[in-house]
């Protein structure tokens, strides 16, 4: 049987060690602030630029990632359409020839462009950026509306560029 004072010392050492680990052994995470335009309207067949900008307290590192997902009209699914990691972009197979990363992470820009926008591209696009240790944050969202030329001009919102 051990004396009570030995048990108290052991518990104090364990508590002190745990406290030191929490204070010095872990890095706090902070949030990434991500912004994108609420809506982009383009004519069918033109290029849609989906802008996404972020703020991070950390210098952009090689561990930074960008993920773009889409929620199509009438669906709750959000499949990934583009992923950037270690400076290399990976468009989803359905977007392989039409999606390009045009951003510059060093300028805190995670924008993409969608070539030959189609009516089937209508939906809500989400941009999510992680810049470790800044990994928390709400993805930015942009509503993409692909329309005919007459409806774009009727609204006075020509934003696409001919391809």
PyMOL commands that set and color helices and strands:
alter all, ss='L'
color gray80, all
select helices_A, chain A and resi 4-24+93-95+105-107+119-121+149-155
alter helices_A, ss='H'
color red, helices_A
select strands_A, chain A and resi 33-35+39-43+48-50+53-55+65-72+79-85+88-91+99-101+112-114+123-130+140-147
alter strands_A, ss='S'
color yellow, strands_A
deselect
rebuild
show_as cartoon
